Amino acid sequence: MLRPLPLLLLLLLAVLFLSSTIRLGGAHEHDEEEDESSCEQSPDVRVDAEFRPGIVTVDGRAEDWADVAGPQLALLPALDFDEDKAYGGGPMTVKALHDGRNIFFMLQVEGDDDYKCPSVALMFQVGENATYQNMGGCSNLPGTCTEKSCRGHEVDIMHFSIGNAIPGRLYGGNVVDNRKGNGNDSFGHLVDVYAWNPHCRYLDGIGPSGHISNAQNDWKGAWWHSSLISGSSFIEEDSPFGKRGQKGTYSFEFSRPLRTMDRLQQDVQFTIGQSSKVAVAFWYPTDGNPWSKSQHYSASCNWLTLEPASVSGPSVSRVSSSGSWDAVTAFALLLSVVSFCLTVFIGYWVSKTKAVPFTPIDHL
């Protein structure tokens, strides 16, 4: 027969074993849940657009973005979020800032210099029901999408295929295409598009029935590759602009006004201090084969949060406090100089004044 003490020890060990088994099982289930949702970025991963006026020039170069922070996002196949199939060049760095009038973006990703048309896109939620999945998520089939049937599912898309675009040159909105009243770019393939789903996608100003408004392309953008000669100004005859296959980093830089004149839910409208939803896509030729429309990498399988910081944000506080400190310092210096000059003048005046003879009061 077991003594009471050993019996209690056995019971205690049994309880500990069962509790550890339950914890391990729960942890395993939790890991499975995390694996299922691993394609979504953490809620803490966001794209903050600080108020930083006058520090960037839209030329595709990344040097003037050196002091701007941005998340590094893994690029996984958009139709199959499998980490084993991730883009071989590594993550994409996404940066943003604004100057109170325009918003700016810088996308950087490693990749060999290849002129088979690397391409990037930014997609923004416009309609309140627009989902990341299925590019807005309207359930209508091709040919049946209309402004009424897909209302609330609008997404705004900026798509740039470098193709024959000259590095460092500006593309996007231009007089020729804006006169036609649409979001096309006949010169560099930086187009302004809206969509309700992947099958119902149109240039701004164009709809299922043709031209519907006098819209325009509000985007400007440029590209660069770090293997190119720094400081060079290329022209079309210089193509190819570098040695093919050179390793380095692609930089894609864009700007757009915070607000546009859109009246048809085709452009996202940014508001300082309020968040928007954004997604990032990247196309790159693999195994020497040009990419197709659906063969792209995505930085997340859902929307990322984008927020233009208010003017009272940290960067402005630094500027304001620095300005206030400079003013105080200048005033203190001026006051010190005036005080010193006044002291010298008084000393000089006292030294030059004749002494007054002392007259005893007893003789008066």
PEQUI-V941281 format. One line per field, one symbol per residue. ss: DSSP state (2 for helix, 1 for strand, 0 for the rest). psi: psi as a letter, one per 20 degrees, with the letter a starting at -180 (. if undefined). burial: b if it has 16 or more other ideal C-beta (glycine too) atoms within 10 Angstrom, else e. A space follows every 10 residues. Layout:
# PEQUI-V941281
ss: ???
psi: ???
burial: ???
This chain:
# PEQUI-V941281
ss: 0002222222 2222222222 2222222222 2222220000 0000011111 1000000000 0022200000 1110011000 0022200000 0111111100 0111111111 0000000011 1111100000 1022210000 0000000000 0000111111 1000000000 1100222220 0000000001 1111111001 1110011001 1000000011 1111100000 0000022200 0000000011 1111111000 0000000000 0000111111 1110010010 0000001100 0001111100 0002222222 2222222222 2222222222 2222222222 2200000000 2220
psi: pqqhghghgg gghggggghh ggggghhghg hhghhhjihp qqhioropnq omqkiqpnji qihjjhjpqq qppqoqphin mphijqpiia rpppqqrrji gqqqqpppqq qqopkkmqqq qppqpfqhjp qgpklhjpiq rpiiprhghj pijpqppppo ohdjpppiqp rcprgghhhi krkroihjkn qoqqqhrhim pqqpipahjb pirmrroiqq rrrqpiiqpp iqoqrhiipq irppipqbpp pppqqqqhqr jpjkkipqoq ppiqqrpqqp qppppqkjpq qrhimrqqir jrqqppopqr hjrghhhggg hggggggggg ghgghggggg ghgggggggh hipqqpqpoq ihi.
burial: eeeeeeeeee eeeeeeeeee eeeeeeeeee eeeeeeeebe beeeeebbbb bbeeebebbb bbeebeebeb bebbbbbbee beeeeebebe bbbbbbbbbe ebbbbbbbbb bbbbeebbbb bbbbbbbeeb bbebbbbbee eeeebeeeeb eebbbbbbbb bbeebbbbbb bbbbeebbeb bbbbbebbbb bbbbbbbeeb bbbbbbbeee ebeebbbbbb bbbbbbbbee eeeeeeeeee bbeeeeeebb bbbbbbbbeb ebeebbbbeb ebeeebbbbb bbbbbeeeee beeeebbbbb bebbebbbbe eebebbeeee eeeeeeeeee eeeeeeeeee eeeeeeeeee eeeeeeeeee eeee
